[in-house]
Amino acid sequence: MRVAIAGAGNVGRSIARELIANDHVVLLIDRDPTAIKPDSVPGAEWLLADACEVETLEEAHIERCDVAIAATGDDKVNLVHSLLAKTEFAVPRTVARVNHPSNEWMFDDVWGVDVAVSTPRLMSALVEEAVTVGDLVRLFSFRGGKSNLVEMTLPHTSPAVGVRIAELNLPGDAVLVAIIRDGAARAPERDAAVEGGDELLFVVDPSHEMALAHHLAPGVHRDRAGIDDDSDDEPERPA
């Protein structure tokens, strides 16, 4: 797989090393001469140029890439690079780093972003996942937020405890993809029953998250999971 990474800072170089270790071909692009450090990622290709310029992306032959990653510390740059890669060069998959949570609402398919990675959200989700029982915690969004990976530690009082997986009757399109019990992950089996204390991982449409939460843990307060019933709030927009 060929991957272009806009931003050759610490984040971009770390991603490049991981991808190269997995036998992928990587091109790092940065307009800052001090960021061009070929010795830091010996297996990568390097390009000193502005990743938001069409001419740069033409020179990089980004249309030949399978994935374009926008990993700079500037959200505006990450959005513009993703938009150009997707709309002008038809790159199949774009991944963009979100630096400021208030800008996260923009990182969707309108701006050419297939996957948005927000470090603050991920860290918050991991904290919530570790300490909450009965709250539905959003771990990750796929394809511009059209499906989410969510987690719930099932309370012992849940009406789902003891119910066969085949009979859970999950709302909407929710799919149970894994159960973590006693620290070990296992695939859900139709005839097996869920137990109190199980960590359940689901893939679900965002519009069905609240219904899923109420179905598994009725009455549990969910503000900390970032899932509430008030859908009228306007998203915070960057200044």
C-alpha positions as CSV (number, residue, x, y, z in Angstrom):
1,M,0.0,0.0,0.0
2,R,1.2,3.5,-0.8
3,V,0.6,6.2,1.8
4,A,1.2,10.0,1.7
5,I,1.6,11.8,5.0
6,A,1.2,15.6,5.2
7,G,3.2,16.7,8.1
8,A,6.7,15.4,8.9
9,G,6.7,16.3,12.6
10,N,6.9,13.8,15.5
11,V,3.4,12.5,14.7
12,G,3.9,12.1,11.0
13,R,7.3,10.5,11.4
14,S,5.9,8.0,14.0
15,I,3.1,7.0,11.7
16,A,5.6,6.6,8.8
17,R,7.8,4.3,10.9
18,E,4.9,2.1,11.8
19,L,3.7,1.8,8.2
20,I,7.1,1.1,6.9
21,A,7.6,-1.6,9.5
22,N,4.5,-3.2,8.0
23,D,5.9,-3.1,4.5
24,H,4.0,-0.1,3.2
25,V,5.5,2.6,0.9
26,V,5.4,6.0,2.6
27,L,5.9,9.6,1.3
28,L,6.3,12.4,3.9
29,I,5.4,15.9,2.8
30,D,6.3,19.1,4.7
31,R,7.0,22.7,3.7
32,D,9.3,23.3,6.7
33,P,12.9,22.6,5.7
34,T,13.8,21.7,9.4
35,A,11.2,19.0,9.3
36,I,12.9,17.1,6.5
37,K,15.0,14.6,8.4
38,P,15.6,11.6,6.1
39,D,17.8,9.9,8.7
40,S,14.9,9.8,11.1
41,V,12.8,7.6,8.8
42,P,15.3,6.0,6.4
43,G,12.7,4.0,4.5
44,A,10.5,6.9,3.6
45,E,10.3,9.2,0.6
46,W,10.5,12.9,1.4
47,L,9.1,16.0,-0.4
48,L,9.8,19.6,0.7
49,A,6.6,21.3,-0.4
50,D,3.2,22.7,0.7
51,A,0.8,19.8,1.1
52,C,-2.1,22.2,0.5
53,E,-1.0,23.1,-3.0
54,V,-2.4,21.2,-6.1
55,E,1.0,21.4,-7.8
56,T,2.6,19.7,-4.8
57,L,0.1,16.9,-4.9
58,E,0.6,16.5,-8.6
59,E,4.4,16.3,-8.1
60,A,3.8,13.7,-5.3
61,H,1.6,11.7,-7.7
62,I,-0.9,11.4,-4.8
63,E,-3.5,9.9,-7.1
64,R,-1.4,6.8,-7.0
65,C,-1.8,6.6,-3.2
66,D,-4.2,4.3,-1.4
67,V,-4.3,6.5,1.7
68,A,-3.6,10.2,2.4
69,I,-3.0,11.1,6.0
70,A,-3.1,14.7,7.2
71,A,-1.0,14.7,10.4
72,T,0.0,18.3,10.8
73,G,-0.6,20.4,13.9
74,D,-2.8,22.8,12.0
75,D,-6.5,21.8,11.6
76,K,-6.9,24.1,8.6
77,V,-4.0,22.4,6.8
78,N,-5.4,19.0,7.6
79,L,-8.8,19.8,6.2
80,V,-7.5,21.4,3.0
81,H,-5.1,18.5,2.3
82,S,-7.9,16.0,2.9
83,L,-10.3,17.8,0.7
84,L,-7.8,18.1,-2.2
85,A,-6.7,14.5,-1.9
86,K,-10.3,13.2,-2.0
87,T,-12.0,15.6,-4.5
88,E,-9.1,16.5,-6.9
89,F,-7.1,13.3,-6.8
90,A,-9.7,10.6,-5.8
91,V,-7.6,9.1,-3.1
92,P,-9.6,6.1,-1.8
93,R,-9.1,6.8,1.9
94,T,-8.3,9.9,3.9
95,V,-7.3,10.1,7.5
96,A,-7.1,13.5,9.3
97,R,-5.7,14.5,12.7
98,V,-7.9,16.7,14.8
99,N,-5.9,19.0,17.0
100,H,-8.6,21.1,18.6
101,P,-11.9,19.4,19.8
102,S,-13.9,22.5,18.9
103,N,-13.1,21.8,15.2
104,E,-14.0,18.1,15.2
105,W,-17.5,18.8,13.7
106,M,-15.9,19.9,10.4
107,F,-13.9,16.7,9.9
108,D,-16.4,14.8,7.8
109,D,-17.0,13.7,4.2
110,V,-18.0,17.3,3.3
111,W,-14.3,18.1,3.8
112,G,-13.1,14.9,2.2
113,V,-12.3,13.2,5.5
114,D,-13.1,9.5,5.8
115,V,-11.6,9.0,9.3
116,A,-11.0,11.7,11.9
117,V,-8.6,11.0,14.7
118,S,-9.0,13.3,17.7
119,T,-6.4,12.6,20.4
120,P,-8.4,14.5,23.2
121,R,-11.5,12.4,22.4
122,L,-9.6,9.1,22.3
123,M,-7.9,9.9,25.6
124,S,-11.2,10.9,27.2
125,A,-12.9,7.8,25.9
126,L,-10.2,5.6,27.3
127,V,-10.6,7.2,30.7
128,E,-14.4,6.8,30.6
129,E,-14.1,3.2,29.4
130,A,-11.8,2.5,32.4
131,V,-14.0,3.9,35.1
132,T,-17.7,3.8,34.1
133,V,-20.3,1.1,34.3
134,G,-23.5,1.4,32.4
135,D,-22.5,4.4,30.3
136,L,-22.1,4.0,26.6
137,V,-18.7,5.3,25.7
138,R,-17.8,6.3,22.1
139,L,-14.4,5.0,21.2
140,F,-14.0,5.7,17.5
141,S,-15.9,7.0,14.5
142,F,-15.8,5.3,11.1
143,R,-16.2,6.9,7.7
144,G,-17.0,10.4,8.8
145,G,-19.2,9.4,11.7
146,K,-21.7,7.2,9.9
147,S,-20.8,4.3,12.2
148,N,-19.2,4.4,15.7
149,L,-17.4,1.9,17.8
150,V,-18.9,2.1,21.3
151,E,-18.3,0.3,24.6
152,M,-20.3,-0.5,27.6
153,T,-19.4,-2.3,30.8
154,L,-22.7,-4.0,31.5
155,P,-24.1,-3.4,35.0
156,H,-25.2,-6.4,37.0
157,T,-28.7,-4.9,37.1
158,S,-29.0,-4.7,33.3
159,P,-32.1,-6.5,31.9
160,A,-29.7,-8.0,29.3
161,V,-27.8,-10.1,31.9
162,G,-28.4,-13.8,31.3
163,V,-30.0,-13.2,27.9
164,R,-28.8,-15.3,25.0
165,I,-26.9,-13.1,22.5
166,A,-29.3,-14.2,19.7
167,E,-32.2,-12.8,21.8
168,L,-30.8,-9.4,22.7
169,N,-32.9,-7.6,20.1
170,L,-30.6,-4.7,19.9
171,P,-32.2,-1.4,18.6
172,G,-31.5,-0.1,15.1
173,D,-28.5,-1.5,13.3
174,A,-26.3,-2.1,16.4
175,V,-24.0,-5.1,16.1
176,L,-22.2,-6.7,19.0
177,V,-18.7,-7.4,17.7
178,A,-16.8,-8.5,20.8
179,I,-17.1,-9.3,24.5
180,I,-14.2,-8.7,27.0
181,R,-14.6,-10.9,30.0
182,D,-11.9,-11.5,32.7
183,G,-9.5,-9.5,30.6
184,A,-9.9,-11.8,27.5
185,A,-11.6,-10.8,24.3
186,R,-14.1,-13.3,22.8
187,A,-16.3,-13.4,19.8
188,P,-20.0,-13.3,20.6
189,E,-21.7,-16.7,20.1
190,R,-25.5,-16.8,19.5
191,D,-26.2,-19.3,22.2
192,A,-23.9,-17.7,24.8
193,A,-25.3,-15.3,27.4
194,V,-23.9,-11.9,28.5
195,E,-23.0,-11.4,32.1
196,G,-22.8,-8.5,34.4
197,G,-19.4,-6.8,34.3
198,D,-18.8,-7.8,30.6
199,E,-17.3,-5.1,28.4
200,L,-19.4,-5.1,25.3
201,L,-18.1,-3.6,22.0
202,F,-20.7,-2.5,19.4
203,V,-20.7,-0.9,16.0
204,V,-23.7,1.3,15.7
205,D,-25.1,4.2,13.8
206,P,-24.9,7.4,15.9
207,S,-28.6,7.9,15.7
208,H,-29.2,4.7,17.6
209,E,-26.6,5.2,20.4
210,M,-29.1,6.5,22.9
211,A,-31.6,3.8,22.2
212,L,-28.9,1.2,22.7
213,A,-27.8,2.8,25.9
214,H,-31.3,2.8,27.3
215,H,-31.9,-0.8,26.1
216,L,-28.9,-2.2,28.0
217,A,-28.8,0.1,31.1
218,P,-32.2,1.9,31.6
219,G,-31.9,5.0,33.7
220,V,-28.1,5.2,33.8
221,H,-26.9,8.9,33.6
222,R,-24.8,9.2,30.4
223,D,-23.5,12.8,30.2
224,R,-19.9,11.6,30.6
225,A,-20.2,9.4,27.5
226,G,-21.0,12.4,25.4
227,I,-24.4,10.9,24.5
228,D,-27.4,12.9,25.5
229,D,-31.0,13.4,24.5
230,D,-30.7,17.0,23.5
231,S,-30.1,17.0,19.8
232,D,-30.9,20.7,19.4
233,D,-27.6,22.1,20.6
234,E,-25.5,23.8,17.9
235,P,-22.0,22.4,17.5
236,E,-19.3,24.7,18.8
237,R,-17.6,26.5,15.9
238,P,-14.0,27.6,15.8
239,A,-13.3,31.3,16.1
